[in-house]
Amino acid sequence: MSEQVITVDAAEDVHVAYRLFRRFGVRRLPVLDRHRVVGVIAVDDLLLDVFR
Protein backbone atom coordinates (compact mmCIF):
# COMPACT_ATOMS: atom_id res chain seq x y z
CA MET A 1 0.00 0.00 0.00
CA SER A 2 1.23 3.49 -0.83
CA GLU A 3 2.15 5.89 1.95
CA GLN A 4 0.44 8.78 0.19
CA VAL A 5 -3.04 8.17 -1.19
CA ILE A 6 -3.19 9.23 -4.83
CA THR A 7 -6.70 10.03 -6.03
CA VAL A 8 -8.42 11.27 -9.16
CA ASP A 9 -11.43 13.56 -9.32
CA ALA A 10 -14.58 12.15 -10.91
CA ALA A 11 -14.77 15.13 -13.27
CA GLU A 12 -11.26 14.57 -14.67
CA ASP A 13 -10.53 13.21 -18.10
CA VAL A 14 -9.31 9.59 -18.33
CA HIS A 15 -5.92 10.89 -19.51
CA VAL A 16 -5.35 12.34 -16.04
CA ALA A 17 -5.72 8.83 -14.59
CA TYR A 18 -3.23 7.48 -17.15
CA ARG A 19 -0.69 10.12 -16.08
CA LEU A 20 -1.23 9.40 -12.37
CA PHE A 21 -0.73 5.66 -12.89
CA ARG A 22 2.53 6.28 -14.74
CA ARG A 23 3.86 9.00 -12.44
CA PHE A 24 3.21 7.25 -9.15
CA GLY A 25 3.37 3.59 -10.18
CA VAL A 26 0.10 2.71 -8.46
CA ARG A 27 -2.35 0.09 -9.74
CA ARG A 28 -5.58 1.55 -8.31
CA LEU A 29 -6.91 5.07 -7.89
CA PRO A 30 -9.82 6.04 -5.65
CA VAL A 31 -12.23 8.28 -7.58
CA LEU A 32 -13.46 11.26 -5.56
CA ASP A 33 -16.45 13.55 -5.92
CA ARG A 34 -16.11 16.45 -3.47
CA HIS A 35 -13.86 14.49 -1.10
CA ARG A 36 -16.22 11.49 -1.16
CA VAL A 37 -15.08 8.18 -2.64
CA VAL A 38 -17.45 7.23 -5.46
CA GLY A 39 -15.41 4.44 -7.01
CA VAL A 40 -12.03 2.95 -7.78
CA ILE A 41 -10.35 2.70 -11.17
CA ALA A 42 -7.66 0.09 -11.75
CA VAL A 43 -4.87 0.17 -14.29
CA ASP A 44 -6.34 -3.07 -15.68
CA ASP A 45 -9.58 -1.19 -16.46
CA LEU A 46 -7.67 1.29 -18.59
CA LEU A 47 -5.67 -1.44 -20.32
CA LEU A 48 -8.88 -3.21 -21.32
CA ASP A 49 -10.09 0.07 -22.80
CA VAL A 50 -6.90 0.42 -24.88
CA PHE A 51 -7.30 -3.02 -26.44
CA ARG A 52 -10.96 -2.52 -27.44
Summary of the structure (lengths in Angstrom):
residues: 52
radius of gyration: 10.7
end to end distance: 29.7
largest distance: 33.3
contacts: 110
relative contact order: 0.22
helix: 37%
strand: 29%
